[in-house]
């Protein structure tokens, strides 16, 4: 396996968090834009790189800085968002 293939195998795209984000924020978030506070790049949440370990870490696809940290325990979800996230929810 090449180094490029190994790097790709280490992460998923941000779409893998779609269900959890909708559960926590009440809206589909993967198509919504997020502006990185480090590089200024604006990308859909689904284009970010999701790394899994003791929790979940979503990273900017442009510079790799942390966009989201999520810890999941039995009865809690602890979510930390960084940068500018846009939540656009239609009113019924």
N, C-alpha and C positions, 0 to 999 in steps of 0.2 A: 504494500500500500504506500503510495507516495505521500509526501508531507501535505500536499494540497488535499488529497482524499481524506487523510486523517483529520485535518482541520474541519472539513465539511461534516465528517461523521460525529464531531464533537458538539454540534449544535443543530437546532431545528429553526425554521423561520418562526416569526412572531405569531403566525396563524395558529400555532399549536396551543396558544393561551386564550384563544377566542372564547371558549366556554367559561373559563374562570373569570376573565375580565368582564364578560356580560353578567355573570352572577354577582360580582362585586360592585360594578359600576352601573348596572341597569341598562346598558346599551351595547350594541355591537361596536367594537373599537378597532378592529384590525384594519379597516379601510381609512380610518381617521388619521390625520397628520399629527406628527410629533416633531417639534423643533428641538434639536439638541442644544443644550446650554454650553457645550464645549466648542463644537465646530460650526454651529449655526445651520447645519444641514436639516432639511425638512423631508421626512420620509413617512410613508404609511407605517403604522405600528406593525402590520404583518410583514414588512420588509426587514424588520429588526432581527437580530440573531438571539435565539433563546438557548441559554446554557442551563443544564440541569445538574444539580448536586444535592446538597442538603436542603436547598430551596430552588427557586427559579431566578435567573438573572437575565434580563433582556438588555442587549447592547446595541448601540447605534451602528447601522450598517456602514457608515462613512468613516467614523473615527474609533469605534469600539468602546466609547465611554458608556457607563451604566445609565440606562433609561428607566429601569424598573427592578425592584427586588421584591420577591414574594416568598414568604415562609408559610407553609401549610402545616397545621397541627390538627389533632383530632377535632377540636371544637373552635378553632380560630384561623383566621387568614390575616396575616400582617403584610400590608402592601405599602411600599415606598415608591413614589414616582418622582423622576427628575426630568428637568427640561420643561417644555411647554406642550401639554397635551390638549387637544381640542376635542371636546365632547359635544356632539351635535345630536340632540334628542328631539324628535318631533313631538309636538303637543297634540294629544288626542282631541 
